[in-house]
């Protein structure tokens, strides 16, 4: 440790300086506070040992001055005049010990040992706080980076030290929502890439806010579309309720999106949505070099088919989702009814599929 020793008695300064050096400390010794500060310069110091009464600046003022440079320095005051006022001043500066003259070397060594232990504890605590801050910053940086690529649930799982779901992951009942910009191919032919990117990002930003409010999981962005998953193993009815509630609110956001696009003289857009409730497996898929976390299964496939069937501004819902909603006592804001459509024959399915169109009223416009 580096020690600043200030004592105006030459013999005492010599004795204490040698004792400190014998214990392996680097010593800056001075007969006055001013000379001690001058010798210290810009160096950091661990301990300050100073006589209280000195020619010029006193020991209390010296410690206060050193504290401006080294706020965690450990001070010891030596004095033959231990008044109450001096003791109070010393306490304000967190003086480790107030050593009264005359004292023997054994007492001094005991006092010095306490100061060394205190300094070591301060250094250990300072290191702990620094490492804690670095870990928190590092973890937050990793969390922010990961959250741009996978859902919050996956990020939490990774950061907690858990493993990603295996390729043969857990199968559960969920509600899946696909939303897509209608006639995006036509837009691509008539607009430049910068305008297309602005439209897509505006669309994504609005959808992501709605998804978060309704407790959905972002599974993936797909060019001009998005896939969300709602659900947990505890309440399937709530998952269907939240998924359709999000779908209706997404359509409700379209007027704001169109208004934003008009500000930049860009064409208006519409979106079409499909929602399906059923079994899906959360798993990681891909190669040894690159994996993606996603949901796969019949509910995902059907939700995508329903989105493809929906027209601009429409929400098409599976029979399973409608059944889950029928058992819920809650109502979805803006949803008027689920209108059954004629059964549909879908590629890859033997039986016809019963679907519903969500009729919604958003105040300023109604879709039937």
HELIX and SHEET records of a PDB file:
HELIX    1   1 UNK A   10  UNK A   22  1                                  13    
HELIX    2   2 UNK A   33  UNK A   40  1                                   8    
HELIX    3   3 UNK A   59  UNK A   69  1                                  11    
HELIX    4   4 UNK A   84  UNK A   92  1                                   9    
HELIX    5   5 UNK A  105  UNK A  147  1                                  43    
HELIX    6   6 UNK A  152  UNK A  159  1                                   8    
HELIX    7   7 UNK A  184  UNK A  190  1                                   7    
HELIX    8   8 UNK A  193  UNK A  213  1                                  21    
HELIX    9   9 UNK A  236  UNK A  252  1                                  17    
HELIX   10  10 UNK A  254  UNK A  263  1                                  10    
HELIX   11  11 UNK A  298  UNK A  309  1                                  12    
HELIX   12  12 UNK A  319  UNK A  326  1                                   8    
SHEET    1   A 5 UNK A  26  UNK A  30  0                                        
SHEET    2   A 5 UNK A   2  UNK A   6  1                                        
SHEET    3   A 5 UNK A  47  UNK A  51  1                                        
SHEET    4   A 5 UNK A  74  UNK A  79  1                                        
SHEET    5   A 5 UNK A  97  UNK A 100  1                                        
SHEET    1   B 5 UNK A 217  UNK A 222  0                                        
SHEET    2   B 5 UNK A 225  UNK A 230 -1                                        
SHEET    3   B 5 UNK A 170  UNK A 181 -1                                        
SHEET    4   B 5 UNK A 271  UNK A 286 -1                                        
SHEET    5   B 5 UNK A 291  UNK A 296 -1                                        
SHEET    1   C 7 UNK A 217  UNK A 222  0                                        
SHEET    2   C 7 UNK A 225  UNK A 230 -1                                        
SHEET    3   C 7 UNK A 170  UNK A 181 -1                                        
SHEET    4   C 7 UNK A 271  UNK A 286 -1                                        
SHEET    5   C 7 UNK A 315  UNK A 318  1                                        
SHEET    6   C 7 UNK A 355  UNK A 361 -1                                        
SHEET    7   C 7 UNK A 335  UNK A 340 -1                                        
SHEET    1   D 7 UNK A 217  UNK A 222  0                                        
SHEET    2   D 7 UNK A 225  UNK A 230 -1                                        
SHEET    3   D 7 UNK A 170  UNK A 181 -1                                        
SHEET    4   D 7 UNK A 271  UNK A 286 -1                                        
SHEET    5   D 7 UNK A 315  UNK A 318  1                                        
SHEET    6   D 7 UNK A 355  UNK A 361 -1                                        
SHEET    7   D 7 UNK A 366  UNK A 367 -1                                        
END                                                                             
